[in-house]
Amino acid sequence: MQAALDGIRIVDLTEWMYGSLGTRYLADMGADVIKVESLQGDPSRDLKAVRRRTQKKLPDCKWNYYFECNNRNKRGVALDIKAEDGRQILYKLVEAADVFATTYDMRTLRELGLDYDSLSKVNGKLIYARSSGWGPNGPDVDKPVLDALTEARAGNMSRIGEPGQPPVYTATGEPTAAIDLAYATMMALFHRLRSGEGQEVDVSLFGANILFENYNLEVYMGTEAEVMANQIARKAAGNPLFNMYPTKDRWVYMCMMQTDRWWPNLVKAMGKPELATDPRFESHQKMCGESRSDAINILDEVLPAKTAEEWFGEDVRKEIELIVTPINSYADLYDDPQASDNDYIVEYEHPSFGKMKLMGFPAQFTETPPAIKIPAPKLGEHTQEILAELGYSRDDVGEFIERNIVL
């Protein structure tokens, strides 16, 4: 079956999740993504180095989940792009490509002759897709960057957690930036399909973290209300039935905005039907106003007596309609049939590591479904194959290997 991006070739000079995951999304959809690495390899091949970035003490793993998940479905070539012959190979790759994607900083790209102005002379219809830290303009364009720095500056951290508690890092910027990179690349390809024009596009970690705050930030922009710029206590939720609560074994989240409709069902499930006619809760206005704290306190007192399944399990839901879900751990999600049945989490037989579960695909297509066809490449795994496609002879490749131009 044909994939949606069959025939699209992408030269991938990215590192870390915010770039490599973006090109992997395109590879999942059938693009021929050629990952270009130095002879030493992408730094994320060193799982210990990945962990040192965040100083997390994590259990041992028999496979490098970070590199594998960000680079599956790609072919790999290892080049010394600082050497003139190495750059010429890269130029040949670009000449035959639709997209050049990179996370390198602009100063390095200019020094290597890999900026947009240089590569557009090699391929006038090239889509040049760069994932940066702070964006292509502004006073901080060349500042050092990590996702945590951009999230801190975007305001995300200050909104999460209970008032008085430290800000919380959510690590949402890198995966969001990866989605932005794939999206921007597709839009540029669509424009080229209609106009024949190549172009340069830039997405950034800073922009991704701002985008992630879409709703709350827009509310603040419309109101400039101080409450929208700070942490909000769970006990101060504006709607008691749009809030999280502890049960005996786990937390649950309720999303029942129409309290007039849902309150009678909820208190019936809780074995407190008399609360349905309690005058404190006789209207949505009272529930979300003067009686808000009373409702939250009642739920906090009653729900810890039973498990989430006992309160809101399938048997209860068959009898009483409610919009409540347990707050899963990763272990719960790992075996969630809703995730596996939709290919959000998939099983994959890795040629070296055997059966494993991987992140699947966020969208399903009836005619051009995504698939995991090959694992992330070993360093330089496809160098000779790709150079042969570019017209280099076996002797040429042998000479490059001897001179440490390729691996």
C-alpha positions in Angstrom: 0.0 0.0 0.0 1.3 3.4 -0.9 2.3 5.8 1.9 1.3 9.5 1.9 4.8 10.8 1.4 6.2 8.2 -1.0 8.7 9.9 -3.3 9.6 12.8 -0.9 13.2 12.8 0.1 14.4 14.6 3.2 18.1 15.3 4.2 18.0 15.2 7.9 20.8 17.1 9.8 19.0 17.2 13.1 19.8 16.3 16.6 17.7 15.8 19.8 14.0 15.3 19.9 12.8 18.7 18.8 14.3 18.1 15.3 14.7 14.4 14.9 11.2 13.5 16.0 9.8 16.0 13.6 11.5 14.3 10.6 10.5 10.9 12.0 6.9 11.9 11.8 7.5 12.4 8.1 9.4 9.2 7.8 6.5 7.3 9.4 4.3 8.6 6.5 6.6 7.3 3.9 9.2 10.0 3.2 12.7 8.8 2.5 14.5 10.5 5.4 18.3 10.3 5.2 19.8 11.0 8.6 23.2 12.7 8.2 25.6 12.3 11.1 29.2 13.1 11.9 31.6 10.2 12.0 31.2 10.3 15.8 27.4 10.0 15.5 24.4 12.0 16.8 25.1 12.7 20.5 21.8 11.1 21.4 23.3 7.7 20.4 24.9 7.9 23.9 22.0 7.2 26.2 24.1 8.2 29.2 24.6 11.6 27.7 20.9 12.0 27.2 20.3 11.2 30.8 23.1 13.6 31.9 21.2 16.4 30.2 18.5 16.1 32.9 20.5 14.5 35.7 17.8 11.9 36.0 18.5 8.5 37.7 16.7 6.1 35.4 16.7 2.3 35.3 19.0 0.5 32.8 17.5 -0.2 29.4 18.8 -2.7 26.8 18.1 -0.4 23.9 18.4 3.4 23.4 14.8 4.3 23.5 15.6 8.0 22.9 17.5 7.5 19.6 15.4 4.6 18.4 12.1 6.4 18.8 13.3 9.6 17.3 15.0 8.1 14.3 13.1 5.0 13.2 12.2 4.6 9.5 15.2 6.6 8.5 18.3 5.6 6.5 21.6 6.7 7.9 24.8 8.1 6.4 27.9 9.3 8.3 29.9 12.2 6.8 32.6 14.5 7.8 30.8 17.7 6.6 33.7 19.9 7.8 35.8 18.4 5.0 35.3 19.8 1.5 34.6 16.3 0.0 32.2 15.6 2.7 30.3 18.8 2.0 30.2 18.0 -1.7 28.5 14.7 -0.9 26.0 16.6 1.3 25.4 19.1 -1.6 24.7 16.1 -3.9 22.2 14.8 -1.4 20.5 18.2 -1.2 20.5 18.5 -5.0 18.3 15.4 -5.1 16.2 16.2 -2.1 12.8 17.9 -1.5 13.6 19.0 2.1 16.7 19.9 4.1 16.0 19.8 7.9 18.4 20.9 10.6 18.7 21.9 14.2 22.2 23.4 13.8 22.7 27.0 14.9 22.9 29.7 12.1 26.6 30.6 12.7 27.6 26.9 12.2 25.4 26.6 9.2 26.9 29.7 7.6 30.5 28.6 8.3 29.8 25.2 6.7 28.0 26.7 3.7 24.8 25.0 4.8 22.6 28.1 5.3 19.5 28.6 3.1 21.1 31.1 0.7 23.9 28.6 0.0 21.7 25.5 -0.4 19.0 27.2 -2.4 21.7 27.8 -5.0 22.2 24.0 -5.1 18.5 23.3 -5.3 16.2 26.2 -6.1 13.0 24.3 -5.1 14.4 23.2 -1.7 12.3 23.4 1.4 14.8 24.4 4.1 13.2 23.5 7.5 15.1 24.6 10.6 14.1 23.9 14.2 15.8 26.5 16.4 15.8 27.5 20.1 14.5 31.1 20.2 13.4 31.7 16.6 15.1 33.3 13.6 14.9 36.9 14.9 15.2 39.0 18.0 17.9 39.9 20.5 18.3 36.4 21.9 18.5 34.5 18.6 22.0 33.1 19.4 21.5 32.4 23.1 22.2 28.9 24.4 19.0 26.9 24.6 17.4 23.9 26.2 13.7 23.1 26.3 13.5 23.9 30.0 14.8 27.4 29.4 12.2 28.2 26.7 9.4 26.7 28.8 10.4 28.8 31.7 10.3 31.9 29.6 7.1 31.1 27.8 5.2 31.2 31.1 4.1 27.5 31.2 5.9 26.6 34.5 4.3 29.4 36.5 0.8 28.1 35.8 1.2 24.5 36.9 0.9 23.2 40.5 -0.7 24.5 43.7 -0.1 28.1 44.7 3.0 28.4 46.8 4.6 25.3 45.3 7.6 25.5 43.0 7.0 25.9 39.2 6.7 22.6 37.3 8.7 21.6 34.2 6.4 19.7 31.8 8.9 18.9 29.0 6.2 19.7 26.4 8.3 22.0 24.2 10.5 19.4 22.4 7.6 17.1 21.2 5.5 20.2 20.3 8.4 21.7 18.3 8.7 18.4 16.5 5.1 18.5 15.5 5.5 22.1 14.4 8.5 21.1 12.3 6.6 18.4 10.5 3.6 20.7 10.0 5.6 23.6 8.7 7.4 21.3 6.3 4.2 19.9 4.9 2.7 23.4 4.4 5.9 24.4 2.5 5.7 21.3 0.4 2.0 22.0 -0.4 2.9 25.6 -1.4 5.6 24.3 -3.7 3.2 21.9 -5.2 1.0 24.8 -6.3 3.7 27.4 -7.1 7.0 25.6 -7.7 8.7 27.7 -5.1 11.0 26.5 -2.4 11.3 28.4 0.9 12.9 28.6 4.3 10.8 27.8 7.3 11.7 28.1 11.0 10.1 26.7 14.1 11.5 27.0 17.6 11.3 25.6 21.1 10.3 29.0 22.4 7.5 29.3 19.9 6.4 25.7 20.6 6.1 26.4 24.3 4.1 29.5 23.7 1.8 27.5 21.3 1.3 24.8 24.0 -0.2 27.4 26.3 -2.8 28.3 23.6 -6.0 28.5 25.6 -4.8 29.9 28.9 -2.5 32.4 27.2 -5.3 33.6 24.9 -7.7 34.0 27.9 -5.0 36.2 29.6 -4.5 38.2 26.4 -8.2 38.9 26.3 -8.7 39.7 29.9 -5.3 40.5 31.5 -6.7 38.8 34.6 -4.1 38.1 37.2 -5.7 34.8 38.0 -4.9 33.5 34.6 -1.2 34.3 35.0 -0.6 32.3 38.2 -1.1 28.9 39.7 -4.7 28.1 40.6 -5.5 25.9 43.6 -7.5 22.7 43.0 -9.7 23.8 45.9 -10.4 27.1 44.0 -11.6 25.4 40.8 -14.2 27.6 39.1 -16.5 24.5 38.4 -16.4 21.7 41.1 -17.3 19.2 38.4 -14.5 20.2 36.2 -11.7 19.2 38.6 -9.6 16.4 39.9 -10.3 14.3 43.0 -8.5 11.6 45.0 -10.1 8.1 45.4 -8.8 5.3 47.5 -6.3 4.1 44.9 -5.8 6.9 42.3 -6.9 10.4 41.3 -9.7 10.9 38.8 -10.6 13.8 36.6 -14.2 15.0 36.1 -15.1 17.0 33.0 -18.8 17.7 33.5 -19.2 21.4 32.8 -23.1 21.4 32.9 -23.5 20.9 36.6 -27.3 21.0 36.5 -27.2 18.0 34.2 -24.5 16.0 35.9 -24.7 16.6 39.6 -27.8 14.3 40.2 -26.0 11.5 38.3 -22.8 12.0 40.3 -24.3 12.0 43.7 -26.4 9.0 42.8 -23.2 7.1 41.9 -21.8 8.2 45.2 -24.7 6.9 47.2 -25.7 10.4 48.2 -28.9 11.0 46.2 -30.2 13.5 48.7 -27.6 16.0 47.6 -29.4 16.2 44.2 -32.1 18.3 45.9 -29.8 20.2 48.4 -30.7 23.9 47.9 -27.0 24.7 48.0 -26.6 23.0 44.6 -30.0 23.8 43.0 -28.5 25.8 40.1 -25.3 26.0 38.1 -24.8 29.5 39.3 -24.8 28.4 43.0 -22.7 25.3 42.3 -20.0 27.5 40.6 -20.5 30.4 43.0 -21.4 30.6 46.6 -21.5 26.7 47.1 -18.4 25.9 45.1 -16.2 25.1 48.2 -19.0 23.0 49.7 -19.2 20.8 46.6 -15.4 20.4 46.4 -15.2 19.5 50.1 -18.0 16.9 49.9 -16.3 15.2 46.9 -12.9 15.3 48.7 -14.5 13.7 51.8 -16.6 11.0 50.1 -14.5 9.7 47.1 -11.4 8.4 49.1 -13.6 5.7 50.6 -13.6 3.6 47.4 -11.3 2.9 44.5 -11.8 4.7 41.2 -13.1 1.5 39.6 -15.7 1.0 42.4 -16.9 4.6 42.0 -16.8 4.9 38.2 -16.1 1.5 36.7 -17.9 0.0 33.6 -20.8 -1.4 35.7 -21.5 2.0 37.1 -21.2 3.7 33.8 -23.7 1.3 32.2 -26.3 2.5 34.7 -25.3 6.1 35.3 -23.9 8.3 32.6 -20.8 10.3 33.8 -17.8 11.9 32.3 -15.0 10.8 34.6 -11.7 9.1 33.9 -8.9 7.8 36.1 -5.6 9.7 35.9 -3.4 7.0 34.5 0.2 6.3 35.2 2.5 5.4 32.3 2.1 1.8 33.5 -1.7 2.1 33.1 -1.3 3.6 29.6 1.1 0.9 28.5 -1.6 -1.7 28.6 -4.6 0.5 27.8 -6.5 -1.2 24.9 -7.8 2.2 23.7 -4.2 3.2 23.0 -3.2 -0.1 21.3 -6.5 -0.5 19.3 -5.9 2.9 17.7 -2.1 2.3 17.1 -1.2 5.1 19.5 1.1 2.5 21.1 2.3 -0.3 18.9 4.3 -3.5 19.2 7.4 -3.8 16.9 9.8 -6.7 16.4 13.2 -5.1 16.4 15.9 -7.1 14.5 18.4 -6.7 17.4 16.3 -6.3 20.5 13.2 -8.3 19.8 9.6 -7.4 20.6 9.1 -3.9 22.1 6.4 -1.4 22.5 6.8 2.0 20.8 4.9 5.2 20.4 2.6 4.7 17.4 0.9 7.2 15.2 -1.3 10.2 16.2 -3.5 9.9 13.0 -5.0 7.0 11.0 -5.4 7.0 7.2 -7.6 4.5 5.3 -5.6 4.7 2.1 -2.1 5.7 3.1 -1.5 4.3 6.6 1.8 5.0 8.5 4.0 2.1 9.5 7.3 1.2 11.2 9.3 -0.3 8.3 12.8 -0.2 9.6 14.5 0.6 12.9 16.7 3.6 13.6 19.9 3.2 11.5 23.2 2.1 12.9 25.9 4.7 12.5 26.7 4.9 8.8 24.5 1.9 8.1 23.4 3.1 4.6 26.3 5.2 3.6 27.5 3.0 0.8 24.0 2.4 -0.5 23.2 6.1 -0.5 26.5 7.2 -2.1 25.8 4.6 -4.9 22.4 6.2 -5.5 24.2 9.6 -5.9 26.5 8.1 -8.6 29.7 7.4 -6.7 31.6 4.3 -7.6 32.7 1.6 -5.2 36.3 2.9 -5.6 35.1 6.4 -4.8 33.5 5.2 -1.6 36.5 3.1 -0.7 38.7 6.2 -1.0 36.3 8.2 1.1 36.4 5.6 3.8 40.2 5.4 3.8 40.4 9.2 4.1 37.8 9.3 6.9 35.4 11.3 4.9 32.6 8.8 5.4 31.9 5.8 7.6 
